[in-house]
Amino acid sequence: MAQNLTCPDICPATAKPPEEEKLYPAAGASRGPENPHASPYVPGCIRPPEPKVYPPGAPPRYLPQPTDSTSGDILGMGPIGPWAAGHVDWTPQAGMTGVRPVVDKYSITRYSTGEWRKHNEFVLTPRATDKAKAVEAKTRKDISDAFNAMDNKQAETNKKLDYRVKELARWKKEVEKALDAMIKEIDVLDDERARLKGACRILNLPEMISRECLELRTHRYEPDLVRDDAEQELIKEVAIVGEIRRVFNTTLAEVETQMCMNKSAKSALEFDWSDKMVSLKLDRKNLTLTPESNLLLNHPGVARWPENASTYDYWEHYCRESIRNCDEVRDKSAKLRQFLSSTIVNGSRDMKLQADRTNAALAETVAATEELCEKLEENLKDNLQTIANVENLIDYLKDSLRKSNDRARLVMTRLHGRNYERPGVENCRDDAQYNLIAEAKFIKETCESLNDKTREAETVRSELMKYRGELEKEIACKRKSLNIDKDRCARVRALMPKPEEFAGG
């Protein structure tokens, strides 16, 4: 039997008949009746209202009824419009796109009647009444216990405040005692500082005296500008004054520093005393306060430790250390006062001893200068006599030189006549000519010798005059030195202060 191998999809003999072409409605065209489940409207189908019957014992109409459905009301649509097309879904997905309630131009249908009644029951149910009663009973008991505990805490706090007030009062008295002692020490040290300043002012006088003497001795003439014993002692006196001033200034600086330390310790004690007074006054006030006081205010955020709060152990340590530091500063100030007094006494004694040494050196220098001045005056007298003799000799030499010049002119006149007035052969070199020439030569040599002797005598006289000037200068220099050392320095040094003046300030 032959098999049919043709393809029904290709062969036209066996192909299926063509399907009818589907027609789709145009955009905006009606797709059919709006409510396909409703029957068409028939006149006379509207009935009068039927009263709703609730079972006996049913709750009020605004509360859930036994006949309510839990899945929502199915609102069917009748043939009479207008109505919202579609079906309202009351499931949890009702708010999602595609299953929302259909909204028309009159209203939106959201909840069913059963849900509305259930909501009314939820609102009217008093859920917190029993809880409120239990909370009230427990709260009253807790409040009573809390007030009893607060009374106990307040009594304990008052006891601690009373102990704190007594302790503050004790430390305040200790600080007052230390403060009184420091005030007395500051007053005594201030008196000693005034005495030291007075000694420093008095010290200017011996320094000015010594420098005045040195300045006066610089006015001596050149030969007497010598660094003798008196000069050395004066320089040493100025140096001792400078050293004493340095010690005084150093001591004064230490006194100033100590005074600052004393005042700082006093200020610290005063601040400590002031703080303790404020704290004592505040704690006494706090001790008198009660819950019925009329000065009570709200201060939020005070129930915490302040940033600058210290511990109780540190407070006790600070109180002890404050008084101990004050005692140490006061002891150091007392030792400095003792050193200050000894410095003034020793410095004034050294000044007196050095002044005596300087006066002795000046007296010795004055005695030696007086002896030298007498010797210089004797030499001046001898020099003046020698100068007179040399001047007489010079006059004699000048007279002799004039006589020699007269003889020289005589010889030159004879030679001139014989050389230029004798005629011819008569102008011969005879013995007379030779003697005249020899005489002229001798006279010339004699004049030159006399000139040399005159110049030598003049030189000796000038040296004698120079020596005379030197002697006179030396005598004036010595007299100037005697005037400075014996008169002016003595008058100035008579004003040298005594050690009692230094000690008195």
ABEGO torsion letter per residue (X at the ends): XBBBABBAAABAAABBBBBBBBBBBBBGBBAEBABAABBBBBBGABBBBBBBBBBBGBBBAABBBAABBAAEBBBBBBABOBBBBEBBBABAAAABBGABBBBBAABBBABBAAAAAAAAAAAABBAAAAAAAAAAAAAAAAAAAAAAAAAAAAAAAAAAAAAAAAAAAAAAAAAAAAAAAAAAAAAAAAAAAAAAAAAAAAAAAAAAAAAAAAAAAAABBAAABBBBAAAAAAAAAAAAAAAAAAAAAAAAAAAAAAAAAAAAAAAAAAAAAAAAAAAAAAAAAAAABBAABAABBBBBGABBBBAABBBAAAAAAAAAAAAAAAAAAAAAAAAAAAAAAAAAAAAAAAAAAAAAAAAAAAAAAAAAAAAAAAAAAAAAAAAAAAAAAAAAAAAAAAAAAAAAAAAAAAAAAAAAAAAAABBEAABBBBAAAAAAAAAAAAAAAAAAAAAAAAAAAAAAAAAAAAAAAAAAAAAAAAAAAAAAAAAAAAAAAAABBBAAAAAAX
